[in-house]
């Protein structure tokens, strides 16, 4: 009888906790409709709400099981679904040159951000997350890499919030500068795809330049998303060779199995959907929307772990390192595109 009650209590807390993250995510979506917040998007809006809730009401301990489930397992599920956005066939057919440039952007972003963070005596783990987010694909990259490098949930949430904010600012600046830059539409789209942070930021910046600019921008960005998988394996190797070891002298690095799901979904979306299983554009838009909502709910779980008491000293220096890196990445990619 006691065991049944305990099991019933567990499932109750699990469902209520997950539901709680869903509710804040929905409110985040509504907040993203407000002028100003619509530039930031639902994901960052939901994180902001979660952080504010934590500071005012504290962490809802009764719902911890469900909230942690969202932060851990829904996060991995969202990354797996994110693989459907990656059309491997298109990248290999049309984007090999962009893939090489994307690899350069990733290496440059990570190394420079980490170097500047060391120079500024900033939080190295948060800086690494921001470097990955800047170089690859924003929040999704941070979410994917976080379990690999065993990042704190607080650092992950802060990193996602910073990426969303700075990426939005940069995409607006790009859109403002586009009419006066000495670039063709294709060159502008390539520049945006190689240097901006998120897929949404790339779309926001490239759309005003026309369909051709948007298409090449998304192709360049997807090339960087494709490189997320080999990057994770590089980080796994790096983690295993760090000096931090357990009592047996072996690094404690668990394999991120969800990456196999990401790869599987990428292959499924690239070679099965459409070719053997006919699907409508509306269906794919629905999957895309569900993926974003699940990722937003997971980020709510992470946001609830953020204590602003520690953020000021922890986040400002990595933020400065990331902004400098983003500016220099934009300049470097502008130069490469115009060669």
N, C-alpha and C positions, 0 to 999 in steps of 0.2 A: 504493500500500500504506500509506504514511504517512498519507495523507488518510483512508483507511478506518479506520485505528486511532484517529486523532483524532476522527472522527465517532462511532465506537463508544464511545470514552471519554466524549465529550460526553453521549451518550444514557444511558450508565451513571450518570454523576454526576447527570444530570437526574432520572432515575427514583429513584435512591437518595435524593436530596435531598428530593423530593416525598414519598417513602415515610417519610422521617425525620419530616417535619412531621405526617404522618398518624399515626405511632406516638405522638408526644407528644400529639396531639389525642385519641387514644383513651384514653391514660392520664389526660388531663384530664377526659374523660367519666367514667371510673371514680372519679377523685378527687371529682368533683361528687356522687357518691353518698354520700360521707362526711358525717355530720352536721356542720353548720357550712358546709362547702363547697357543700352542696346549695342554700344560700341565694345563693351567689355565681354558680353555674352553670358549665357546662363551658368556655365561652369564656374567662372570667377565670381559671379553674383552669388551663387549658392555657397561657395567657400567663405565669402565675406559674411554672409548671414550666419553660417555655422560658427565662425570665429567670434562674432558678436554675441551669439547665444552663449558660448562658453564663458566669455568674460562677464556676462551679466548674471547668468543662472548657474554657472558651474557645469561640470561634466555630469550628464544624466546617468549615474552609476547603475540604476535599475535596468537600463537599456543597453548596457555595455556589450553584452554578448552579440546582439543584433547589429549594433553600430560597428563593432570590430569585424563582424562578418562582411558588412558592406565595404569597409575599408580594405579588407584583405582579398576576399573571394570575388566580390562583385567587380573589384578593380581588375583582377586577372581575367575575368570573363569578358569585360569590356575590351581589354587589349586583344583577346582572341577574336572577338567580333570585328575589331578594327582592321584585322587582316583582310577583310572583304573589300576594303577601300583600295587595296594595293593590287593593281593589274600588272603582274610580272611580265606578261607577254608584251605589253605596250612598252615597258621599260627596256626590255632587251631588243625590241625592234627599232625603237625611235630614240631611246634615251641613254645610250651607252656613254656618249660624250658628256651629257649632263650628269651621269652617274659618277664619273671621275671628278667633275667639278664639285659635286655634292660631297664626295669623300674628302676633298680638300677643305670644304666648309666645315665639316664635322671635326676633323683633326685640328684645324685652326681654332675653332670655337672652344673645344675642350681644353686644349693645351694652354691657350692664352688666358682663359677664365681661371683655371687652376693656378697658373703662374701669378696672375695679378692678385688672386686671393691670398696666395702665400706672401706676396710682397706687402699686401695690406694687413697681414695677420688676421685674415678672415676665416670663418668656418669652412674647412676644406670640403667636408661632405656636401654641404649645401651648394658650395661653389661648383663641385663636380656635377651635381644635378642640374644646375643652371647652365653649365657648359654643354651638357648633353641636350637639354631642352632647346638651347639656342642653335646648336648645330644640326639637330635631327628634326624633331617635329613637336616641340613644345610639351604640353602637358602629357600627351600619350607617351612620349619618350621618357619623361621623368617617371611616370607611373611604371613603365616597363623595366627601367634600370634600377629603380628604388629597391626591389627585393634582392637584386643581384649584389648590390653593394651594401646591403643591410642598412639602408638609410632609416633614420628615425621618422616616424609618421609625421611629426611636427615639421621636420625639414622638408619632407615631400610636399606637404600642404602649402608651406610658405613658398617653396620653389614654384609650384603650379600657379599660385596667386601672382607672383612676380612676373612669370613668363606671360601670363594672360594680360597683365597690365602693360608691360613694356612692349609686348608684341602688338597690342592694339594701338599704342601711341605711334610706333614705327609705321604700321600699315596706313594710318591716317596721314602721316608725314609723306609717305610714298605717294599716296593718291593726290595730295596737294601739289607735290613737285612734278608729277608725271607730265602735265602739259608743257612745262618749261625745260624739261631735260632733253639733251641732244641724243635721244634714243628712239629707234623705231619701236613700233608696238611689240614686235617679237623680242627685241633686245630688252625692253622694259619688263616684259613678262618673265623672261629668263632671269633677269636680275632679281625680281621679286621672289621667284620660286627658289632661287639659290641662297637668299639671304634672310628672308623673313621667318618667323618662328613657327607658327601653326598653319595648318591647311586653311583654316578660316581666315587668318591674317593675310595669307597669300591671295585668297579669293577676294577679300575686301579691297586689297590694293590693286589687283590686276583687272578686276571687272570693269572699271571706268575706261580702260584702254582698249576694250573690245574683245570679241570672242577668241581671236587668234592669240592675243596676249594672255588671256585667261587659260587657254588650253596648254600653251607652252609653260606657263607658270606652274600649273598643277602637275604637269609631267616632271618638271624639275624638282618640285617638292616631293612627289612620290618616289623619285630616285633616292632622296635622302631618307624617306620612310623605309625603303627597301634595305638600306644599310643599317637599320636599327638592329636587325638580327645578328649580323657579324660583329657589330659593336658590342652587343651583350656577351658574345662568346669571348671577345677580347677582354672584357671586364671580368668575366669569370676567371680567366687565366691569370689576370692581374691580381685578383683577390686571393687566389690560391697561393700566389707567390709572395704575398705580403708577409711582414714579420710577425703579424698578429696571428698566433697559432694557439691551438688548444693544448691540453696536457700531453697528447700523443705526438705533438709537433706537426699536426696536419691542420691546414686552414679549414675552418668551418664555412664552406660555401655550398649551399644546396643548389641543385640544378633547377633553373626556372622552367619547369615543364610547360607552363602556359605559353612559352615561346614556340613550342612545337605546335600548339593549337593555332597560334598566330600564323605560322608557316602553312599549316594545313588549310586554314581558311583562305589564305592568299592564293594557294594553288586551286582550291575549290572555286573561288570567285573568278580566277583568271581563265581556267580551262574547262570548268563544268557548267557553271551558271551561264545561261545564254546559249552555250553551244549544245548542251544536252538537256538542260532544264530551262525551258523558256520562262523568263520572269519579266515583269513590267518595270518601268522606271519608278512607278509609284511604290512597288514592293521594295525596291532597293532604297528608295528614300525613307520608307518606313523602318527598314533595318538600320539605316544610318541614324535616324532619329532615336531609335531604341538604344543604339550603342552610346550615343551622346548622353542620353538620360541615365543609363546605368553608370557611365563614367562619372557623371555629375553627382549621383547618389553616393558613389564610392568616395569622391572628393569631400563630400559633406562629412563622412566618417572621419576622414583625415583632418579636416578643418576643426572638428570638435576637440582634437588633441592639442590644438595650438594655444599656448598661453602667451599673451602679449607681453608679459613681464620679461620674457627672455628674448622676444623678437627684436627689440631695438638694437641690442648689442650684437645679436647673431646675424641679422639680415641686411643691415645697411651696407656693410663692406662687401659682402658677396654681390649685392645689388649693384654697387658701383662698378665692380669688376665685370659684371655681366653687361652693363650698359656700355662700357668702354669697348668690350669685345664686340657687341652688336654693331656699334658705329664703325669699328675697323673692318668687320666682316662685310658691311654694306659697301664701304669704300673699296675693299679688295675685289669683291664680286663685280662692282661697277667697272672697275679697271679691266677685269678679265673679259667681261661681256663686250666691252668696247674695243678690245684688241683687234 
